[in-house]
C-alpha cells in the first residue's frame, strides 16, 4: 500500500495504538475526508497480520478484539467520546450515559470511581475487586509514555 500508516509497528498493541491515533486525526466527525480513514482501516487489516505482530500466536479473545477494534473506535469517536489506550485496554470517558447499553453490548465495563468505561481482552481479567488508580494501570499496561496519546481530563 502506498501510505504505510503502520510502518514500524512491532506488536498488536502498537498497531492498535497507531490506529487510535490515526482515527483521532482522520475521523470524518472532525470534517476529514472519509476516504483517508478507509485507507487507514485497509492498512490496519494488513498490519496486524504482519509476522512481527505474531497475531496467529495470540489467544482467540485477543484476535477477536483486534479484528473488531476499528469498528469500536470509529463508533466511540463518532459519539465524540474521549478514548485512550493503556496497553491492550481501551478506556472511554465523556458523555457516555446515552450510549451505556451499546457500550455494554460492545464488551465495555463501567468503573464508577474513575467515571470511565474500559474494555480489555478476556485474558487480562483480574480477580481483584478493588479498582487500581490510572497511574498504576499505566505502569502495568503502558510503561512507555510514548504509548499514551491522550491523558484524561480530571473529572470535577
C-alpha positions as CSV (number, residue, x, y, z in Angstrom):
1,X,0.0,0.0,0.0
2,X,1.2,3.5,-0.7
3,X,0.7,5.3,2.7
4,X,2.3,2.8,5.1
5,X,0.5,4.3,8.1
6,X,1.6,1.4,10.3
7,X,5.4,1.3,9.4
8,X,7.5,0.4,12.4
9,X,4.7,-1.3,14.4
10,X,6.1,-4.4,16.0
11,X,3.2,-5.7,18.1
12,X,-0.6,-5.8,18.1
13,X,-0.6,-3.2,20.9
14,X,1.4,-0.8,18.7
15,X,-0.9,-1.4,15.7
16,X,-4.0,-0.7,17.8
17,X,-2.4,2.4,19.4
18,X,-1.5,3.7,15.9
19,X,-5.0,3.1,14.6
20,X,-6.5,5.1,17.5
21,X,-4.1,8.0,16.9
22,X,-4.8,7.9,13.1
23,X,-8.6,7.6,13.7
24,X,-8.5,10.6,16.0
25,X,-6.7,12.6,13.3
26,X,-8.7,11.5,10.2
27,X,-12.2,10.7,11.5
28,X,-15.0,12.2,9.3
29,X,-16.6,13.6,12.5
30,X,-13.7,16.1,12.5
31,X,-14.6,17.1,9.0
32,X,-11.9,15.0,7.4
33,X,-12.2,13.1,4.2
34,X,-13.7,9.6,4.9
35,X,-11.5,8.0,2.2
36,X,-8.4,8.6,4.3
37,X,-9.9,6.7,7.3
38,X,-11.0,4.0,4.9
39,X,-7.4,3.6,3.7
40,X,-6.2,3.5,7.3
41,X,-8.6,0.7,8.0
42,X,-7.4,-1.2,5.0
43,X,-3.8,-0.9,6.1
44,X,-4.8,-1.9,9.6
45,X,-6.2,-5.2,8.3
46,X,-2.7,-5.9,6.7
47,X,-0.6,-4.5,9.6
48,X,-1.9,-6.7,12.4
49,X,-1.3,-9.8,10.4
50,X,2.4,-9.0,9.9
51,X,4.8,-11.7,11.3
52,X,6.3,-9.2,13.7
53,X,2.9,-8.8,15.5
54,X,2.6,-12.6,16.0
55,X,-1.2,-12.4,15.5
56,X,-1.5,-16.1,15.0
57,X,0.1,-16.9,18.4
58,X,-2.4,-14.8,20.4
59,X,-5.4,-16.3,22.2
60,X,-8.7,-16.2,20.3
61,X,-10.1,-13.4,22.5
62,X,-7.2,-11.1,21.6
63,X,-7.6,-11.9,17.9
64,X,-11.3,-11.1,18.1
65,X,-10.5,-7.8,19.9
66,X,-8.0,-6.8,17.3
67,X,-10.4,-7.6,14.4
68,X,-13.3,-5.6,15.9
69,X,-11.2,-2.7,17.2
70,X,-11.6,-0.3,14.2
71,X,-15.4,-0.6,14.3
72,X,-15.5,0.1,18.0
73,X,-13.1,3.0,17.9
74,X,-14.9,4.6,14.9
75,X,-18.2,4.3,16.8
76,X,-16.7,5.8,20.0
77,X,-15.1,8.7,18.2
78,X,-18.4,9.2,16.2
79,X,-20.1,9.7,19.6
80,X,-17.5,12.3,20.4
81,X,-16.2,10.4,23.5
82,X,-12.6,10.6,24.9
83,X,-10.8,7.4,24.1
84,X,-7.4,6.3,25.5
85,X,-5.4,3.1,25.2
86,X,-3.4,1.8,28.1
87,X,-1.6,-1.3,26.7
88,X,-4.4,-3.6,25.4
89,X,-7.1,-1.9,27.4
90,X,-9.3,0.8,25.9
91,X,-10.7,3.5,28.3
92,X,-13.6,5.8,27.4
93,X,-14.9,9.0,29.1
94,X,-17.2,11.8,28.2
95,X,-21.0,11.9,27.8
96,X,-21.3,8.1,27.8
97,X,-24.7,7.9,29.5
98,X,-26.8,7.9,26.3
99,X,-24.6,5.0,24.9
100,X,-24.3,2.8,28.0
101,X,-26.4,-0.1,26.6
102,X,-24.3,-0.1,23.5
103,X,-21.1,0.1,25.4
104,X,-22.1,-2.9,27.4
105,X,-23.0,-4.8,24.2
106,X,-19.6,-3.9,22.9
107,X,-18.0,-5.5,25.9
108,X,-17.2,-2.4,28.0
109,X,-17.4,-2.3,31.8
110,X,-18.1,0.8,33.8
111,X,-15.7,1.9,36.6
112,X,-17.6,4.3,38.7
113,X,-14.6,5.5,40.7
114,X,-12.9,6.7,37.5
115,X,-16.2,7.7,35.8
116,X,-14.9,5.7,32.8
117,X,-15.7,2.7,30.7
118,X,-13.0,0.1,29.9
119,X,-12.6,-2.9,27.6
120,X,-9.9,-5.5,27.8
121,X,-9.2,-8.9,26.3
122,X,-10.6,-11.8,28.4
123,X,-7.1,-13.0,29.1
124,X,-6.4,-9.7,31.1
125,X,-9.2,-10.3,33.6
126,X,-8.3,-10.0,37.3
127,X,-9.9,-11.3,40.4
128,X,-9.0,-8.0,42.2
129,X,-12.3,-6.3,43.1
130,X,-10.6,-3.0,44.1
131,X,-10.1,-0.6,41.2
132,X,-6.5,0.5,40.6
133,X,-5.6,4.1,40.1
134,X,-4.9,5.2,36.5
135,X,-1.2,5.7,37.4
136,X,-0.9,2.0,38.4
137,X,-2.7,0.9,35.3
138,X,-0.3,2.9,33.2
139,X,2.7,1.3,35.0
140,X,1.2,-2.2,34.4
141,X,-0.1,-1.9,30.9
142,X,1.6,1.1,29.2
143,X,5.0,1.7,30.8
144,X,6.2,3.7,27.7
145,X,4.8,7.2,27.9
146,X,5.0,7.4,24.1
147,X,2.1,5.0,24.0
148,X,-0.2,7.4,25.8
149,X,-1.8,9.6,23.1
150,X,-4.1,11.3,25.4
151,X,-4.4,11.9,29.2
152,X,-7.9,12.1,30.5
153,X,-9.1,15.4,31.8
154,X,-9.7,15.3,35.6
155,X,-13.4,14.8,36.5
156,X,-14.6,17.5,38.8
